[in-house]
């Protein structure tokens, strides 16, 4: 029988995260405090973030960072996640390429987001805070943090982007089952929300705005810290557990990827699967390609510019050196809510600048076409975000068909789409628009 | 670190199903053809079911039945499923009991149903049929068979119980993504459907009626066979892969269950986890308890009577020796659609008659209360059906708390509830009725 699914024995599950900053010849430029125009220090971030997260954010020297025992105990509930050889998809495409995917959809909350949520909630608990706030786009991050907070006995308040709150009511319910308080953003409960609602009464929200609201709530609430689901370096750090596992699993499969693909919102699932493999490009002369699949309607890597910009819409955060479409960019209402973010994290942006990372734009209809093909071939209905990675994988696999090359392609299945079925409904009934729009709720 | 999650190495994954009929001293009584009043022979079932399934149905002699290589190759996409020690739930209950669950929710379609769907679709393909019909209650079985049919290149038509079609639109979409045709039942497309709609125009359907419609379609359509998701002995046979894995995983954990619990609709997930352990009661003098958790509103094991009855509402099927509430019983509209069935399979009924199986009734509100507690403790939102098993587990664990005993309880988490969030919404908002009713859609 062909070997299809690779799971690491427990003793091989990573006990450390990989900090790629330590191996980068040119480090990412520092975040800047917009008030002082000076580089941000870890201490500057302590009021907002868990202390350990702030330290990790600025750490450019330690290659390996221990995963706390308490976090590993929770990882053990679902890790190692499977590495799967997608024989079904290969057959459907009639390609000589060897396609593998890392299946993060099997986490209890259905996506990779839990890898960082558990770490951030644990560190918040350790700091003695009682409440955590965050934003969520598609709801994957909000669900993950809601559960992580319930695990560590913290209260959780989530600002869910309004378009997603309406498109994906089940995600809101999931967060509520885990005990979280969920508010659609923009809301009237913060100054940032009020300002944007005054200017644009029908605003359907964006991750940038929801971040502003969550940050504002954290700053106004004693004993409350803020947690971010992507973009920042410590989030990508936590996600490297994906790539570290995949590296050993590819070894079990007896192959090494020529190409690694992930969808791209702020960069955390992309960095998570890529960075551990990229270290062999940086250190051992490997030539693996890394492809970020972003939505055509929010194309920061292919059409943004590299500059200092705010991480949120209202300008509460430090300025980050990033590929950006502008912090006030209002993305179209595509169903891949997790990709509706204006900028890319500092590490990924630096690597992109150096040509280490490629990027492709995927249109909404192409993403769902790819998702349906994958579902029928492999049985897993992918999240709209993950559909972008699948579409890019299919493009590469079809190039192999043309050239006759048996390249090894690995992509990250960041999550399942079981709570996004209304989007599939629209696609199957022909009513889904290609890049998303207001009517496409 | 505490060992929490047990996964079998590939070489220990079962290659045979366990046929408990071979080890039963008193075999289940035969099915009866209502026209001839004679026992049904395998050949009588060939027109309706895949040949191999019909043979398995009547097989009372072979203890072990090989899982075809082609089915094992598909099992390999998600099996072995994890056995998990529910430390979180134990802590929440403050019980000395050791609680384990077998997590069938990680299958691509989110439930145990795929174990039999893959087998039945494969056997249908082998018989040369092109189309398969079935019924589905909550949609778990329909989703599983839709995917299994797409895997083996078969067309699939599903009659989904109307209440569930309306309560769980996402499940319909899932089946459609896999390429199935989905019809709400009762429908006007069959005589059985027409008859019941004429008598009860607002009928919200039941599994019994949907079975009648699917059987009728199969009988009227050349090249079409029928597949059933529970009740019959060959379905439970396919599900024994659950218990066979769990047996080896409990060995890895160094324990043996005192009590095994599963929710109960027609008996397939219950039989699947129970029978392999029950063989040690039958053969080796073990005293493990087996508890079926059924809904208070559809209590065939606790309030039904043992007699010959039809498997479907219209009376198309052979008569089965079963605990039954009557084949025309119309269950209340609880969200656990998979448990809304009037009867219990022949094997389970015989074992129940002999006192090998206990049963408890769970009310709808208690089931969701248990489900929310489990979700917060373990991160997985259980299917409404599985909530019944959890509620029964909690009852047993609390008895242990009272007595101070550290009993080992194993339950089957038959599926996740991510597509049932509207039910959780109702529960959390206080609008869910205790046993379900027409208004509770």
Interface residues (C-beta under 8 A of the other chain):
Chain A: X1 X2 X3 X4 X5 X7 X9 X10 X69 X72 X73 X76 X77 X78 X84 X88 X106 X108 X109 X110 X114 X147 X150 X151 X169 X170 X173 X174 X176 X177 X178 X179 X372 X375 X376 X378 X379 X380 X381 X418 X419 X421 X422 X424 X425 X428
Chain B: X1 X2 X3 X4 X5 X7 X9 X10 X69 X72 X73 X76 X77 X78 X84 X88 X106 X108 X109 X110 X114 X147 X150 X151 X169 X170 X173 X174 X176 X177 X178 X179 X372 X375 X376 X378 X379 X380 X381 X418 X419 X421 X422 X424 X425 X428
